[in-house]
Amino acid sequence: MTIRLYDTNARQVRDFAPLTPGRVSIYLCGATVQAAPHIGHVRSYLNFDIMRRWFLHRGYDVTFIRNVTDIDDKIIAKAAEQNRPWWSIGYENERAFNTGYDSLGCLPPTYEPRATGHVPEMIEMMRGLIERGHAYESEGNVYFDVRSYEGYLSLSNQELDNLRQPESEGETGKRDQRDFAMWKAVKPGEPSWETPWGRGRPGWHLECSAMAHKYLGSAFDIHGGGIDLIFPHHENEIAQAKAFGDDFAAYWVHNAWVTMSGEKMSKSLGNSVLVSEMTKRWRPIVLRYYLGTPHYRSMIEYSEEALREAESAFARIEGFVQRVTEKAGETVPPAADVPPAFAEAMDDDLGVPQALAIVHTTVRQGNSALTADDKETAVARLAEVRAMLGVLGLDPLDPQWVGGDHGDDLHGVVDSLVRLVLDQRQSARARKDYATADAIRDELVQSGLEIEDTPSGPRWVLRG
């Protein structure tokens, strides 16, 4: 079956046909590194990590580019606020993002270019656009003339007459307020680079158009990112690249948000949940299960309860893997291929929820075989389960999750055990058996834990 993907530009699911047979080229908008990542940030890369793994499983050679926006209005503002060099903030948070990606088992990108390393490519693109009549210099800024490109706003399906272009301070001298900045004139105290139009720094949209061109050429297969990037970022990327003469991306794929109380998770709203904190409270493989198993185009409403449900669901899979491994007396290798129903689900716009249902069905079949003492069937089902989990990056026997920091860290194991006890306490409270509930709490306290009852459920911490 042909892989099919929802193309935002076409507004429909399309058969995937690579530009070069057997090869897939993907550009994913990466982090703007003004602060440490929350789980909404890493969801995007995790979704595209699963896409990449599926293409690899289907036999494609994949080139995967994920950029780093290391110069930006927000980074400069943070530097002024914290009285630190702009580059130190960018570097610190870039490392935090990479640590977050690694902790959740994401494959490293083929290349990870930084915006500040590609100013010559940006100058070349601006020069070409000015020569073609699509851009102009004004007061040290360089702007893209949106009226000069006929296909502008086709991705976001907006009307030019109704457009309000986001802009920042200092964007003066525009011919039309809807034009967007490709290059921003230098301001006192800000970083700057020399160009034919004076010193300044790049605009966000120009960075990605130039880096995609450098690493993937004038045409590539898939451009990805969160739905919040459709406008203005991706719309402006398309305008620059196509006006420059590139065919640019053949498919546009966007993932949905992680929300809290119905709002997009964001640092500006103060409702973010940092990856570094989440991995202290939850096993990283459980966090990957939670973020990676909903469909990439579905919103995830964050809650502690949903995470506990993900933990329980993964525990059923992990328990089956452990029991069959013990029964077999050796590690059972993954099957050469995944079951056809799993492949069919993944081919259909990366239908991970449907594919995961096949995983759980296979686990149940394997557990039934164990109950019947049918070792051969149980081993066969485990081989299939491991093949499927490998595609999703969730195989508990993969070296990513065995040994090293994750294997030595017993926090996740202790957390699972404590939660079982806390569930018993909650059940006792629900039936108004307060004596039993208090006794359970006392036992936990005597074991060196502190229990905090919160609106989202009980939490525990080790006493200092």
RONUKE-456248 format. One record per residue (C-alpha): residue in three letters; chain; x negated, y, z. Coordinates in nm, 3 decimals, always signed. Last residue first. Layout:
<nodes>
NODE lumdo zanu      c1      c2      c3
NODE   ALA    A       X       Y       Z
...
</nodes>
This chain:
<nodes>
NODE lumdo zanu      c1      c2      c3
NODE   GLY    A  -1.483  +1.543  +5.207
NODE   ARG    A  -1.156  +1.355  +5.199
NODE   LEU    A  -1.101  +1.175  +4.870
NODE   VAL    A  -0.809  +1.317  +4.676
NODE   TRP    A  -0.455  +1.198  +4.616
NODE   ARG    A  -0.152  +1.333  +4.434
NODE   PRO    A  +0.218  +1.270  +4.492
NODE   GLY    A  +0.476  +1.366  +4.230
NODE   SER    A  +0.546  +1.649  +3.986
NODE   PRO    A  +0.697  +1.874  +4.254
NODE   THR    A  +0.392  +1.803  +4.475
NODE   ASP    A  +0.330  +1.573  +4.773
NODE   GLU    A  -0.038  +1.580  +4.869
NODE   ILE    A  -0.208  +1.267  +5.000
NODE   GLU    A  -0.559  +1.284  +5.148
NODE   LEU    A  -0.766  +0.969  +5.122
NODE   GLY    A  -1.027  +0.821  +5.355
NODE   SER    A  -0.882  +0.475  +5.408
NODE   GLN    A  -0.714  +0.597  +5.729
NODE   VAL    A  -0.523  +0.846  +5.515
NODE   LEU    A  -0.407  +0.566  +5.285
NODE   GLU    A  -0.287  +0.357  +5.581
NODE   ASP    A  -0.104  +0.659  +5.726
NODE   ARG    A  +0.073  +0.720  +5.396
NODE   ILE    A  +0.187  +0.359  +5.377
NODE   ALA    A  +0.315  +0.376  +5.734
NODE   ASP    A  +0.500  +0.699  +5.660
NODE   ALA    A  +0.679  +0.540  +5.363
NODE   THR    A  +0.763  +0.229  +5.568
NODE   ALA    A  +0.915  +0.438  +5.848
NODE   TYR    A  +1.091  +0.662  +5.596
NODE   ASP    A  +1.302  +0.383  +5.451
NODE   LYS    A  +1.537  +0.633  +5.288
NODE   ARG    A  +1.586  +0.416  +4.978
NODE   ALA    A  +1.404  +0.680  +4.771
NODE   ARG    A  +1.141  +0.717  +5.043
NODE   ALA    A  +1.058  +0.347  +5.023
NODE   SER    A  +1.039  +0.365  +4.643
NODE   GLN    A  +0.805  +0.663  +4.668
NODE   ARG    A  +0.581  +0.471  +4.909
NODE   GLN    A  +0.572  +0.173  +4.673
NODE   ASP    A  +0.480  +0.409  +4.387
NODE   LEU    A  +0.205  +0.550  +4.610
NODE   VAL    A  +0.062  +0.200  +4.654
NODE   LEU    A  +0.054  +0.142  +4.279
NODE   ARG    A  -0.091  +0.489  +4.235
NODE   VAL    A  -0.374  +0.406  +4.473
NODE   LEU    A  -0.467  +0.102  +4.265
NODE   SER    A  -0.469  +0.294  +3.936
NODE   ASP    A  -0.669  +0.580  +4.089
NODE   VAL    A  -0.924  +0.339  +4.232
NODE   VAL    A  -0.982  +0.192  +3.886
NODE   GLY    A  -1.002  +0.536  +3.726
NODE   HIS    A  -1.244  +0.664  +3.989
NODE   LEU    A  -1.471  +0.363  +3.954
NODE   ASP    A  -1.720  +0.543  +3.729
NODE   ASP    A  -1.984  +0.291  +3.628
NODE   GLY    A  -1.802  +0.181  +3.316
NODE   HIS    A  -1.731  +0.536  +3.203
NODE   ASP    A  -2.084  +0.661  +3.258
NODE   GLY    A  -2.252  +0.378  +3.077
NODE   GLY    A  -2.088  +0.036  +3.069
NODE   VAL    A  -1.791  -0.053  +2.849
NODE   TRP    A  -1.569  +0.224  +2.708
NODE   GLN    A  -1.773  +0.339  +2.410
NODE   PRO    A  -1.923  -0.012  +2.383
NODE   ASP    A  -1.579  -0.134  +2.262
NODE   LEU    A  -1.421  -0.387  +2.496
NODE   PRO    A  -1.141  -0.149  +2.600
NODE   ASP    A  -1.043  -0.109  +2.230
NODE   LEU    A  -0.868  +0.229  +2.218
NODE   GLY    A  -1.027  +0.408  +1.922
NODE   LEU    A  -0.701  +0.376  +1.728
NODE   VAL    A  -0.858  +0.164  +1.453
NODE   GLY    A  -1.035  -0.043  +1.719
NODE   LEU    A  -0.706  -0.097  +1.899
NODE   MET    A  -0.567  -0.266  +1.589
NODE   ALA    A  -0.866  -0.497  +1.546
NODE   ARG    A  -0.871  -0.573  +1.921
NODE   VAL    A  -0.503  -0.664  +1.914
NODE   GLU    A  -0.552  -0.896  +1.618
NODE   ALA    A  -0.840  -1.080  +1.789
NODE   LEU    A  -0.631  -1.095  +2.106
NODE   ARG    A  -0.344  -1.257  +1.913
NODE   ALA    A  -0.578  -1.525  +1.778
NODE   VAL    A  -0.716  -1.590  +2.127
NODE   ALA    A  -0.366  -1.633  +2.268
NODE   THR    A  -0.275  -1.868  +1.983
NODE   GLU    A  -0.576  -2.092  +2.047
NODE   LYS    A  -0.534  -2.084  +2.427
NODE   ASP    A  -0.179  -2.214  +2.426
NODE   ASP    A  -0.136  -2.254  +2.803
NODE   ALA    A  +0.237  -2.182  +2.761
NODE   THR    A  +0.204  -1.876  +2.985
NODE   LEU    A  -0.102  -1.772  +2.785
NODE   ALA    A  +0.093  -1.809  +2.460
NODE   SER    A  +0.370  -1.590  +2.603
NODE   ASN    A  +0.107  -1.330  +2.695
NODE   GLY    A  -0.023  -1.338  +2.338
NODE   GLN    A  +0.322  -1.283  +2.195
NODE   ARG    A  +0.375  -0.993  +2.435
NODE   VAL    A  +0.040  -0.843  +2.333
NODE   THR    A  +0.135  -0.880  +1.965
NODE   THR    A  +0.458  -0.691  +2.028
NODE   HIS    A  +0.264  -0.421  +2.215
NODE   VAL    A  +0.021  -0.375  +1.925
NODE   ILE    A  +0.306  -0.376  +1.671
NODE   ALA    A  +0.475  -0.099  +1.870
NODE   LEU    A  +0.145  +0.089  +1.852
NODE   ALA    A  +0.168  +0.088  +1.473
NODE   GLN    A  +0.516  +0.240  +1.490
NODE   PRO    A  +0.392  +0.513  +1.727
NODE   VAL    A  +0.075  +0.559  +1.513
NODE   GLY    A  +0.258  +0.629  +1.188
NODE   LEU    A  -0.044  +0.772  +1.009
NODE   ASP    A  +0.161  +0.922  +0.725
NODE   ASP    A  +0.288  +0.580  +0.612
NODE   ASP    A  -0.041  +0.396  +0.569
NODE   MET    A  -0.062  +0.356  +0.946
NODE   ALA    A  +0.279  +0.190  +0.965
NODE   GLU    A  +0.209  -0.044  +0.673
NODE   ALA    A  -0.126  -0.138  +0.823
NODE   PHE    A  +0.039  -0.231  +1.154
NODE   ALA    A  +0.303  -0.438  +0.972
NODE   PRO    A  +0.031  -0.614  +0.770
NODE   PRO    A  -0.157  -0.729  +1.084
NODE   VAL    A  -0.507  -0.576  +1.112
NODE   ASP    A  -0.810  -0.714  +0.934
NODE   ALA    A  -1.128  -0.907  +1.007
NODE   ALA    A  -0.998  -0.993  +1.353
NODE   PRO    A  -1.179  -0.839  +1.648
NODE   PRO    A  -1.435  -1.054  +1.830
NODE   VAL    A  -1.327  -1.260  +2.135
NODE   THR    A  -1.575  -1.213  +2.419
NODE   GLU    A  -1.637  -1.542  +2.597
NODE   GLY    A  -1.478  -1.782  +2.844
NODE   ALA    A  -1.164  -1.797  +2.634
NODE   LYS    A  -0.938  -1.777  +2.940
NODE   GLU    A  -1.137  -1.488  +3.086
NODE   THR    A  -1.119  -1.301  +2.755
NODE   VAL    A  -0.749  -1.384  +2.735
NODE   ARG    A  -0.685  -1.235  +3.079
NODE   GLN    A  -0.894  -0.921  +3.019
NODE   VAL    A  -0.734  -0.832  +2.687
NODE   PHE    A  -0.387  -0.891  +2.833
NODE   GLY    A  -0.465  -0.665  +3.129
NODE   GLU    A  -0.589  -0.393  +2.895
NODE   ILE    A  -0.266  -0.395  +2.695
NODE   ARG    A  -0.046  -0.384  +3.004
NODE   ALA    A  -0.274  -0.119  +3.159
NODE   PHE    A  -0.226  +0.092  +2.845
NODE   ALA    A  +0.145  +0.111  +2.907
NODE   SER    A  +0.098  +0.187  +3.276
NODE   GLU    A  -0.148  +0.468  +3.205
NODE   ALA    A  +0.076  +0.612  +2.935
NODE   GLU    A  +0.366  +0.613  +3.182
NODE   ARG    A  +0.145  +0.784  +3.440
NODE   LEU    A  +0.052  +1.046  +3.180
NODE   ALA    A  +0.418  +1.109  +3.102
NODE   GLU    A  +0.490  +1.152  +3.473
NODE   GLU    A  +0.206  +1.401  +3.513
NODE   SER    A  +0.365  +1.614  +3.243
NODE   TYR    A  +0.264  +1.767  +2.911
NODE   GLU    A  +0.525  +1.795  +2.638
NODE   ILE    A  +0.366  +1.647  +2.327
NODE   MET    A  +0.493  +1.793  +2.000
NODE   SER    A  +0.522  +1.557  +1.706
NODE   ARG    A  +0.326  +1.597  +1.380
NODE   TYR    A  +0.039  +1.377  +1.503
NODE   HIS    A  +0.279  +1.100  +1.596
NODE   PRO    A  +0.241  +1.013  +1.964
NODE   THR    A  -0.044  +0.766  +2.035
NODE   GLY    A  -0.344  +0.998  +2.043
NODE   LEU    A  -0.285  +1.226  +2.339
NODE   TYR    A  -0.170  +0.968  +2.596
NODE   TYR    A  -0.392  +0.687  +2.469
NODE   ARG    A  -0.692  +0.921  +2.466
NODE   LEU    A  -0.612  +1.026  +2.823
NODE   VAL    A  -0.594  +0.659  +2.919
NODE   ILE    A  -0.936  +0.599  +2.758
NODE   PRO    A  -1.072  +0.899  +2.949
NODE   ARG    A  -0.964  +0.750  +3.286
NODE   TRP    A  -0.757  +1.010  +3.462
NODE   ARG    A  -0.829  +1.250  +3.750
NODE   LYS    A  -1.187  +1.346  +3.672
NODE   THR    A  -1.116  +1.327  +3.299
NODE   MET    A  -0.838  +1.582  +3.341
NODE   GLU    A  -1.070  +1.836  +3.504
NODE   SER    A  -1.326  +1.839  +3.223
NODE   VAL    A  -1.045  +1.833  +2.965
NODE   LEU    A  -0.902  +2.155  +3.106
NODE   VAL    A  -0.527  +2.182  +3.146
NODE   SER    A  -0.402  +2.509  +3.002
NODE   ASN    A  -0.106  +2.705  +3.131
NODE   GLY    A  -0.264  +3.047  +3.175
NODE   LEU    A  -0.072  +3.188  +2.882
NODE   SER    A  -0.391  +3.323  +2.724
NODE   LYS    A  -0.564  +2.989  +2.774
NODE   SER    A  -0.308  +2.814  +2.562
NODE   MET    A  -0.074  +2.517  +2.572
NODE   LYS    A  +0.209  +2.600  +2.334
NODE   GLU    A  +0.528  +2.668  +2.526
NODE   GLY    A  +0.816  +2.427  +2.593
NODE   SER    A  +0.753  +2.403  +2.965
NODE   MET    A  +0.396  +2.295  +2.887
NODE   THR    A  +0.317  +2.211  +2.527
NODE   VAL    A  +0.059  +2.000  +2.343
NODE   TRP    A  +0.078  +2.120  +1.987
NODE   ALA    A  +0.152  +1.972  +1.646
NODE   ASN    A  -0.103  +1.851  +1.390
NODE   HIS    A  -0.147  +1.994  +1.042
NODE   VAL    A  -0.250  +1.831  +0.714
NODE   TRP    A  -0.311  +2.032  +0.396
NODE   TYR    A  -0.393  +1.822  +0.090
NODE   ALA    A  -0.589  +1.905  -0.230
NODE   ALA    A  -0.817  +2.152  -0.052
NODE   PHE    A  -1.025  +2.413  -0.241
NODE   ASP    A  -0.981  +2.454  -0.617
NODE   ASP    A  -1.258  +2.711  -0.593
NODE   GLY    A  -1.277  +3.020  -0.814
NODE   PHE    A  -1.340  +3.299  -0.564
NODE   ALA    A  -0.968  +3.383  -0.576
NODE   LYS    A  -0.909  +3.022  -0.479
NODE   ALA    A  -1.144  +3.035  -0.181
NODE   GLN    A  -1.037  +3.373  -0.047
NODE   ALA    A  -0.662  +3.315  -0.083
NODE   ILE    A  -0.682  +2.962  +0.057
NODE   GLU    A  -0.874  +3.076  +0.365
NODE   ASN    A  -0.621  +3.352  +0.418
NODE   GLU    A  -0.330  +3.109  +0.430
NODE   HIS    A  -0.532  +2.880  +0.652
NODE   HIS    A  -0.600  +3.149  +0.909
NODE   PRO    A  -0.288  +3.364  +0.907
NODE   PHE    A  -0.082  +3.158  +0.913
NODE   ILE    A  -0.111  +2.780  +0.898
NODE   LEU    A  -0.344  +2.793  +1.199
NODE   ASP    A  -0.070  +2.750  +1.462
NODE   ILE    A  +0.015  +2.415  +1.304
NODE   GLY    A  -0.318  +2.278  +1.426
NODE   GLY    A  -0.595  +2.189  +1.183
NODE   GLY    A  -0.677  +1.997  +0.870
NODE   HIS    A  -0.806  +2.042  +0.515
NODE   ILE    A  -0.806  +1.725  +0.306
NODE   ASP    A  -0.949  +1.623  -0.031
NODE   PHE    A  -1.224  +1.854  -0.148
NODE   ALA    A  -1.284  +2.105  -0.427
NODE   SER    A  -1.542  +2.380  -0.480
NODE   GLY    A  -1.808  +2.199  -0.279
NODE   LEU    A  -1.774  +2.003  +0.043
NODE   TYR    A  -2.056  +2.138  +0.259
NODE   LYS    A  -2.112  +2.486  +0.116
NODE   HIS    A  -1.756  +2.553  +0.001
NODE   ALA    A  -1.610  +2.443  +0.334
NODE   MET    A  -1.860  +2.670  +0.510
NODE   ALA    A  -1.767  +2.977  +0.301
NODE   SER    A  -1.391  +2.933  +0.333
NODE   CYS    A  -1.430  +2.860  +0.706
NODE   GLU    A  -1.628  +3.174  +0.789
NODE   LEU    A  -1.419  +3.406  +0.571
NODE   HIS    A  -1.110  +3.345  +0.784
NODE   TRP    A  -1.272  +3.445  +1.113
NODE   GLY    A  -1.413  +3.775  +0.995
NODE   PRO    A  -1.788  +3.806  +0.972
NODE   ARG    A  -2.010  +4.059  +1.149
NODE   GLY    A  -2.146  +4.400  +1.070
NODE   ARG    A  -2.437  +4.584  +0.917
NODE   GLY    A  -2.391  +4.768  +0.590
NODE   TRP    A  -2.220  +4.693  +0.261
NODE   PRO    A  -2.510  +4.505  +0.099
NODE   THR    A  -2.522  +4.296  +0.420
NODE   GLU    A  -2.725  +4.301  +0.742
NODE   TRP    A  -2.598  +4.107  +1.041
NODE   SER    A  -2.436  +4.229  +1.363
NODE   PRO    A  -2.387  +4.149  +1.729
NODE   GLU    A  -2.183  +4.408  +1.923
NODE   GLY    A  -2.320  +4.678  +2.152
NODE   PRO    A  -2.199  +4.968  +1.941
NODE   LYS    A  -1.968  +4.855  +1.659
NODE   VAL    A  -2.079  +4.705  +1.327
NODE   ALA    A  -1.834  +4.699  +1.038
NODE   LYS    A  -1.612  +4.393  +1.012
NODE   TRP    A  -1.628  +4.150  +0.720
NODE   MET    A  -1.347  +3.947  +0.565
NODE   ALA    A  -1.075  +4.168  +0.706
NODE   PHE    A  -0.716  +4.120  +0.592
NODE   ASP    A  -0.496  +4.319  +0.356
NODE   ARG    A  -0.138  +4.360  +0.480
NODE   GLN    A  -0.207  +4.717  +0.595
NODE   ASP    A  -0.271  +4.813  +0.233
NODE   ARG    A  -0.563  +5.018  +0.107
NODE   LYS    A  -0.740  +4.953  +0.434
NODE   GLY    A  -0.981  +5.215  +0.566
NODE   THR    A  -0.993  +5.106  +0.928
NODE   GLU    A  -1.013  +4.764  +1.090
NODE   GLY    A  -1.182  +4.893  +1.406
NODE   GLU    A  -0.963  +4.717  +1.660
NODE   SER    A  -0.821  +4.383  +1.555
NODE   GLU    A  -0.570  +4.268  +1.299
NODE   PRO    A  -0.277  +4.031  +1.264
NODE   GLN    A  -0.103  +4.079  +0.926
NODE   ARG    A  +0.267  +4.157  +0.940
NODE   LEU    A  +0.434  +4.028  +0.625
NODE   ASN    A  +0.794  +4.111  +0.537
NODE   ASP    A  +0.723  +4.244  +0.186
NODE   LEU    A  +0.482  +3.955  +0.125
NODE   GLU    A  +0.755  +3.697  +0.180
NODE   GLN    A  +0.654  +3.388  +0.374
NODE   ASN    A  +0.625  +3.022  +0.273
NODE   SER    A  +0.334  +2.946  +0.507
NODE   LEU    A  +0.137  +2.766  +0.235
NODE   SER    A  +0.263  +2.981  -0.054
NODE   LEU    A  +0.166  +3.300  +0.132
NODE   TYR    A  -0.069  +3.429  -0.145
NODE   GLY    A  -0.030  +3.253  -0.478
NODE   GLU    A  -0.059  +3.568  -0.689
NODE   TYR    A  -0.391  +3.688  -0.550
NODE   SER    A  -0.450  +4.059  -0.610
NODE   ARG    A  -0.171  +4.162  -0.374
NODE   VAL    A  -0.368  +4.022  -0.080
NODE   ASP    A  -0.664  +4.255  -0.138
NODE   PHE    A  -0.929  +4.099  +0.083
NODE   TYR    A  -1.112  +4.352  +0.297
NODE   VAL    A  -1.479  +4.435  +0.353
NODE   ASN    A  -1.555  +4.676  +0.635
NODE   GLY    A  -1.837  +4.931  +0.628
NODE   GLU    A  -1.599  +5.225  +0.589
NODE   SER    A  -1.421  +5.051  +0.301
NODE   GLU    A  -1.549  +4.768  +0.085
NODE   TYR    A  -1.318  +4.588  -0.157
NODE   ALA    A  -1.186  +4.241  -0.232
NODE   HIS    A  -0.998  +4.058  -0.510
NODE   GLY    A  -1.136  +4.253  -0.807
NODE   ARG    A  -1.350  +3.971  -0.946
NODE   GLU    A  -1.674  +4.150  -0.856
NODE   ILE    A  -1.547  +4.210  -0.501
NODE   LEU    A  -1.459  +3.841  -0.470
NODE   GLY    A  -1.802  +3.731  -0.591
NODE   ARG    A  -1.982  +3.964  -0.352
NODE   MET    A  -1.764  +3.845  -0.065
NODE   MET    A  -1.845  +3.480  -0.143
NODE   GLU    A  -2.220  +3.543  -0.162
NODE   ILE    A  -2.213  +3.741  +0.162
NODE   MET    A  -2.032  +3.453  +0.333
NODE   GLU    A  -2.290  +3.203  +0.208
NODE   PRO    A  -2.570  +3.425  +0.342
NODE   VAL    A  -2.384  +3.449  +0.680
NODE   HIS    A  -2.385  +3.072  +0.726
NODE   GLY    A  -2.569  +3.000  +1.051
NODE   THR    A  -2.346  +3.232  +1.254
NODE   ALA    A  -2.041  +3.023  +1.160
NODE   ARG    A  -2.182  +2.706  +1.310
NODE   PRO    A  -2.182  +2.390  +1.099
NODE   GLU    A  -2.087  +2.049  +1.241
NODE   TYR    A  -2.180  +1.785  +0.984
NODE   THR    A  -2.076  +1.420  +0.955
NODE   PRO    A  -1.858  +1.475  +1.257
NODE   PRO    A  -1.913  +1.271  +1.575
NODE   LEU    A  -1.665  +0.988  +1.633
NODE   CYS    A  -1.416  +1.066  +1.909
NODE   GLY    A  -1.425  +0.842  +2.218
NODE   LEU    A  -1.239  +1.066  +2.458
NODE   SER    A  -1.554  +1.154  +2.654
NODE   ASP    A  -1.732  +1.241  +2.330
NODE   TYR    A  -1.473  +1.500  +2.228
NODE   GLY    A  -1.478  +1.656  +2.575
NODE   THR    A  -1.858  +1.665  +2.589
NODE   ASN    A  -1.857  +1.823  +2.245
NODE   PHE    A  -1.613  +2.089  +2.361
NODE   ALA    A  -1.817  +2.163  +2.673
NODE   ARG    A  -2.135  +2.191  +2.464
NODE   GLU    A  -1.965  +2.444  +2.237
NODE   ASN    A  -1.851  +2.623  +2.552
NODE   GLU    A  -2.204  +2.682  +2.677
NODE   TYR    A  -2.331  +2.773  +2.332
NODE   GLY    A  -2.059  +3.030  +2.268
NODE   ILE    A  -2.094  +3.193  +2.609
NODE   SER    A  -2.472  +3.208  +2.571
NODE   TRP    A  -2.437  +3.358  +2.222
NODE   TRP    A  -2.230  +3.651  +2.342
NODE   PRO    A  -2.495  +3.753  +2.595
NODE   ARG    A  -2.345  +3.792  +2.944
NODE   ASN    A  -2.176  +4.077  +3.129
NODE   GLN    A  -1.875  +3.855  +3.210
NODE   GLU    A  -1.611  +4.087  +3.063
NODE   ALA    A  -1.840  +4.209  +2.785
NODE   ALA    A  -1.929  +3.853  +2.685
NODE   LYS    A  -1.565  +3.747  +2.707
NODE   ALA    A  -1.465  +4.029  +2.469
NODE   ILE    A  -1.736  +3.925  +2.223
NODE   ILE    A  -1.615  +3.567  +2.235
NODE   LYS    A  -1.255  +3.678  +2.182
NODE   ASP    A  -1.342  +3.897  +1.883
NODE   ASP    A  -1.529  +3.608  +1.719
NODE   ILE    A  -1.873  +3.460  +1.671
NODE   ASP    A  -1.935  +3.091  +1.749
NODE   THR    A  -1.660  +2.945  +1.533
NODE   VAL    A  -1.778  +2.584  +1.523
NODE   ASN    A  -1.698  +2.377  +1.215
NODE   ARG    A  -1.580  +2.018  +1.181
NODE   ILE    A  -1.680  +1.848  +0.856
NODE   PHE    A  -1.601  +1.481  +0.791
NODE   THR    A  -1.743  +1.298  +0.491
NODE   VAL    A  -1.569  +0.961  +0.470
NODE   ASP    A  -1.668  +0.655  +0.263
NODE   TYR    A  -1.341  +0.469  +0.217
NODE   GLY    A  -1.287  +0.102  +0.295
NODE   ARG    A  -0.935  +0.104  +0.437
NODE   HIS    A  -1.084  +0.079  +0.786
NODE   LEU    A  -1.288  +0.392  +0.716
NODE   PHE    A  -0.972  +0.576  +0.607
NODE   TRP    A  -0.803  +0.460  +0.926
NODE   ARG    A  -1.095  +0.575  +1.141
NODE   ARG    A  -1.084  +0.919  +0.978
NODE   MET    A  -0.714  +0.955  +1.045
NODE   ILE    A  -0.769  +0.847  +1.406
NODE   ASP    A  -1.044  +1.108  +1.443
NODE   PHE    A  -0.805  +1.358  +1.284
NODE   ASN    A  -0.560  +1.307  +1.568
NODE   LEU    A  -0.843  +1.322  +1.826
NODE   TYR    A  -0.972  +1.645  +1.674
NODE   SER    A  -0.632  +1.810  +1.713
NODE   ARG    A  -0.563  +1.665  +2.058
NODE   VAL    A  -0.896  +1.805  +2.178
NODE   HIS    A  -0.768  +2.162  +2.178
NODE   GLY    A  -0.437  +2.084  +2.347
NODE   ILE    A  -0.624  +1.895  +2.617
NODE   HIS    A  -0.801  +2.212  +2.729
NODE   PRO    A  -1.144  +2.312  +2.603
NODE   ALA    A  -1.391  +2.544  +2.781
NODE   ALA    A  -1.386  +2.910  +2.679
NODE   GLN    A  -1.487  +3.146  +2.397
NODE   VAL    A  -1.591  +2.863  +2.166
NODE   THR    A  -1.356  +2.893  +1.873
NODE   ALA    A  -1.331  +2.522  +1.813
NODE   GLY    A  -1.299  +2.329  +1.494
NODE   CYS    A  -1.106  +2.379  +1.172
NODE   LEU    A  -1.119  +2.038  +1.009
NODE   TYR    A  -1.263  +1.979  +0.663
NODE   ILE    A  -1.218  +1.629  +0.521
NODE   SER    A  -1.377  +1.461  +0.218
NODE   VAL    A  -1.268  +1.108  +0.129
NODE   ARG    A  -1.460  +0.873  -0.101
NODE   GLY    A  -1.364  +0.547  -0.270
NODE   PRO    A  -1.254  +0.713  -0.592
NODE   THR    A  -1.357  +1.081  -0.604
NODE   LEU    A  -1.076  +1.336  -0.588
NODE   PRO    A  -0.893  +1.106  -0.349
NODE   ALA    A  -0.532  +1.007  -0.425
NODE   PHE    A  -0.307  +1.009  -0.118
NODE   ASP    A  +0.058  +0.950  -0.197
NODE   ARG    A  +0.255  +1.250  -0.077
NODE   VAL    A  +0.483  +1.318  +0.220
NODE   GLN    A  +0.665  +1.647  +0.171
NODE   ARG    A  +0.635  +2.020  +0.226
NODE   ALA    A  +0.400  +2.051  -0.075
NODE   ASN    A  +0.169  +2.290  +0.113
NODE   THR    A  +0.215  +2.111  +0.443
NODE   ASP    A  +0.114  +1.780  +0.285
NODE   TYR    A  +0.250  +1.485  +0.484
NODE   LEU    A  +0.022  +1.193  +0.411
NODE   ARG    A  +0.060  +0.861  +0.228
NODE   ILE    A  -0.196  +0.582  +0.214
NODE   THR    A  -0.122  +0.353  -0.078
NODE   MET    A  +0.000  +0.000  +0.000
</nodes>
